[in-house]
Amino acid sequence: MKQILLVDDNADNRENFAEILEMGGYNVKTAGNGQQALNLLADELPDLILCDVQMPGMSGFELREKVSELDKQKNKKAVPFIFLSACSEKPELQLAESLGVSAYLVKPIEPRLVIEAIKNFI
């Protein structure tokens, strides 16, 4: 079973997306912020990361950079990284692209579109 790490500071969003992903047949770990995500990533890298952009403490952009460093340290192929964000401004989209994210999905988003995006990268 493929493993997904879901990172979102909003508990309702985490629960809703985790349920959708589990119904889609994925094993889901969740983190409420970037530091919690890094703690989970210290043990093993998932097959894909879904991440909110705007979070307190460490933004999704900062987490993406740290995950890229982990990929290199562990000599692993880049973990597919999908942003889920309410922000659709051009500077954020450009920054996401420059960080090499797999996809940038704007909330609110239909669950089937999230599953389709995941299937494209796992």
Backbone torsions as a table, in degrees:
resi	resn	phi	psi	omega
1	MET	NA	130.2	-179.6
2	LYS	-70.7	142.3	-177.7
3	GLN	-106.9	135.0	178.9
4	ILE	-122.5	136.3	171.7
5	LEU	-101.2	122.9	-179.4
6	LEU	-108.8	120.8	-177.0
7	VAL	-120.5	116.4	179.5
8	ASP	-157.5	134.8	-179.0
9	ASP	-78.1	-12.7	179.3
10	ASN	-92.2	114.8	-176.1
11	ALA	-60.1	-39.3	179.2
12	ASP	-63.3	-43.5	177.8
13	ASN	-61.4	-44.4	179.1
14	ARG	-58.6	-48.0	-178.6
15	GLU	-63.4	-45.1	-178.7
16	ASN	-63.6	-49.0	-179.2
17	PHE	-67.5	-38.1	178.6
18	ALA	-61.2	-42.7	179.2
19	GLU	-62.8	-43.6	178.9
20	ILE	-61.0	-44.7	-178.3
21	LEU	-67.3	-40.7	178.4
22	GLU	-64.6	-38.9	176.4
23	MET	-66.0	-25.7	177.1
24	GLY	-81.2	-0.3	175.8
25	GLY	95.1	16.4	-179.1
26	TYR	-103.8	148.7	171.1
27	ASN	-86.7	125.9	-172.2
28	VAL	-120.6	129.3	168.1
29	LYS	-110.1	145.6	-178.4
30	THR	-123.8	153.8	175.3
31	ALA	-140.5	141.5	-178.5
32	GLY	-89.4	-6.9	177.4
33	ASN	-162.1	175.3	-176.6
34	GLY	-63.8	-38.9	-179.2
35	GLN	-66.3	-41.5	176.0
36	GLN	-60.2	-40.1	178.9
37	ALA	-62.3	-44.7	179.3
38	LEU	-61.8	-38.0	177.8
39	ASN	-61.4	-41.3	178.1
40	LEU	-68.7	-35.4	-177.6
41	LEU	-74.3	-16.3	179.3
42	ALA	-63.3	-32.8	-178.8
43	ASP	-79.5	-50.4	-178.9
44	GLU	-158.3	152.7	177.7
45	LEU	-90.7	136.4	178.8
46	PRO	-77.9	178.7	177.0
47	ASP	-78.8	-22.1	-178.8
48	LEU	-163.1	149.2	175.9
49	ILE	-120.4	128.4	170.9
50	LEU	-106.2	129.2	-172.0
51	CYS	-144.0	136.0	170.5
52	ASP	-69.3	155.4	179.3
53	VAL	-90.7	-52.0	-174.1
54	GLN	-93.7	103.3	178.5
55	MET	-135.4	148.9	177.5
56	PRO	-69.2	150.3	177.3
57	GLY	84.7	-71.3	-179.1
58	MET	-130.0	119.4	180.0
59	SER	-71.9	165.2	174.5
60	GLY	-60.6	-33.5	178.1
61	PHE	-63.5	-43.8	178.7
62	GLU	-64.7	-40.8	177.9
63	LEU	-62.1	-41.6	178.9
64	ARG	-57.7	-43.2	179.3
65	GLU	-62.9	-41.3	-179.6
66	LYS	-68.5	-36.0	177.4
67	VAL	-66.1	-38.0	176.7
68	SER	-60.4	-40.7	177.6
69	GLU	-63.9	-42.0	178.1
70	LEU	-62.0	-42.4	178.0
71	ASP	-54.9	-46.3	-178.3
72	LYS	-67.2	-43.1	-179.6
73	GLN	-61.6	-37.9	-177.6
74	LYS	-91.9	6.0	-179.1
75	ASN	50.8	43.8	-179.1
76	LYS	-108.1	154.5	171.1
77	LYS	-63.0	146.8	-178.3
78	ALA	-56.1	130.1	176.6
79	VAL	-71.7	126.3	176.4
80	PRO	-56.1	136.6	-172.8
81	PHE	-132.2	119.3	-179.6
82	ILE	-117.5	126.0	174.8
83	PHE	-87.7	138.8	170.9
84	LEU	-117.7	114.5	-173.6
85	SER	-145.3	149.2	173.9
86	ALA	-82.0	-12.3	-177.0
87	CYS	-91.5	125.2	179.2
88	SER	-123.9	26.3	179.6
89	GLU	-73.5	147.7	-175.8
90	LYS	-57.2	-42.8	179.9
91	PRO	-60.3	-38.5	178.9
92	GLU	-67.9	-41.0	178.5
93	LEU	-63.8	-39.5	179.2
94	GLN	-67.5	-40.5	178.2
95	LEU	-63.8	-43.5	178.1
96	ALA	-58.7	-43.7	179.2
97	GLU	-62.9	-42.0	-179.3
98	SER	-65.8	-25.1	178.6
99	LEU	-85.9	-2.0	176.2
100	GLY	75.6	32.0	178.2
101	VAL	-69.8	152.8	-178.8
102	SER	-74.2	-38.3	-179.5
103	ALA	-158.3	157.9	178.0
104	TYR	-132.3	106.0	-176.7
105	LEU	-105.4	131.7	-175.7
106	VAL	-95.4	127.4	177.5
107	LYS	-77.8	151.0	-5.3
108	PRO	-72.0	146.0	-176.3
109	ILE	-131.2	142.6	178.6
110	GLU	-70.0	136.2	-178.9
111	PRO	-53.9	-38.3	-177.6
112	ARG	-63.7	-30.8	178.9
113	LEU	-70.3	-34.2	176.2
114	VAL	-65.6	-46.9	179.6
115	ILE	-61.7	-41.5	178.4
116	GLU	-61.9	-42.7	179.5
117	ALA	-62.6	-42.9	179.5
118	ILE	-61.4	-45.7	-178.9
119	LYS	-60.9	-29.4	178.5
120	ASN	-69.2	-23.4	-173.2
121	PHE	-116.1	-7.1	176.2
122	ILE	-106.0	NA	NA
